[in-house]
């Protein structure tokens, strides 16, 4: 009895960036359409209006990168790549949503007055460290994890 190993294809950087570009264009069009239709509502919401966009992005990437959509957002489907765990299976919805939160929330918080109008220097330093440190850690793992190119493999038992 011979055991054959299935060779795993790992998407290259350009395919991943291409899929992200397609997804960004899709989400940008959705945001533009919603902004045109509900402009007055978003103006009344002020800074909280951004929460609508963040929620849409979290749902799009959280559901799109999960087993519900086969691990593929529309951009990934177009470029024939998918998000999988270490075993090659699509992520569960909770894990995909957590992945989306880790990737999207730092950018959503950037420039927001999360701590009120006069935050202390300690809180600003903490938030800056989380946003930029977390982002740099993700980029580092993506670039230097040569085996799988997986930068986030959250909640995976070793």
JOURQUI-V928217 format. One record per backbone hydrogen bond with DSSP energy under -1.0 kcal/mol. NH is the residue of the N-H (numbers start at 1). CO is the residue of the C=O. E is the energy in kcal/mol with one decimal. If there is no record, write none. Layout:
NH,CO,E ; NH,CO,E
This chain:
16,12,-1.9 ; 17,13,-2.7 ; 18,14,-2.4 ; 19,15,-2.4 ; 20,16,-2.3 ; 21,17,-2.4 ; 22,18,-2.4 ; 23,19,-2.6 ; 24,20,-2.6 ; 25,21,-2.4 ; 26,22,-2.4 ; 27,23,-2.8 ; 28,24,-2.5 ; 29,25,-2.2 ; 30,26,-2.1 ; 31,27,-2.7 ; 32,28,-2.5 ; 33,29,-2.5 ; 34,30,-2.7 ; 35,31,-2.6 ; 36,32,-2.3 ; 37,33,-2.2 ; 38,34,-3.2 ; 42,38,-2.3 ; 43,39,-2.3 ; 44,40,-1.9 ; 45,41,-1.7 ; 46,42,-1.2 ; 48,45,-1.5 ; 49,46,-1.7 ; 50,47,-1.1 ; 51,48,-1.3 ; 52,49,-1.0 ; 54,50,-2.4 ; 55,51,-2.4 ; 56,52,-2.2 ; 57,53,-2.5 ; 58,54,-2.7 ; 59,55,-2.4 ; 60,56,-2.7 ; 61,57,-2.7 ; 62,58,-2.6 ; 63,59,-2.5 ; 64,60,-2.1 ; 65,61,-2.1 ; 66,63,-1.3 ; 67,91,-2.5 ; 69,66,-1.2 ; 70,67,-1.1 ; 71,66,-3.1 ; 77,73,-2.5 ; 78,74,-2.2 ; 79,75,-1.7 ; 81,76,-2.4 ; 83,71,-2.5 ; 85,89,-2.6 ; 88,85,-1.7 ; 96,92,-2.6 ; 97,93,-2.4 ; 98,94,-2.3 ; 99,95,-2.2 ; 100,96,-2.2 ; 101,97,-2.4 ; 102,98,-2.3 ; 103,99,-1.9 ; 104,100,-2.7 ; 105,101,-2.0 ; 108,104,-2.0 ; 109,105,-2.4 ; 112,109,-2.3 ; 114,112,-1.7 ; 116,113,-1.1 ; 124,120,-2.0 ; 125,121,-2.5 ; 126,122,-2.4 ; 127,123,-2.5 ; 128,124,-2.6 ; 129,125,-2.4 ; 130,126,-2.3 ; 131,127,-2.8 ; 132,128,-2.6 ; 133,129,-1.8 ; 134,130,-1.8 ; 135,131,-1.8 ; 136,132,-2.5 ; 137,133,-2.2 ; 138,134,-2.1 ; 139,135,-2.4 ; 140,136,-2.7 ; 141,137,-2.6 ; 142,138,-2.3 ; 143,139,-2.5 ; 144,140,-2.6 ; 145,141,-1.6 ; 146,144,-1.6 ; 149,145,-2.2
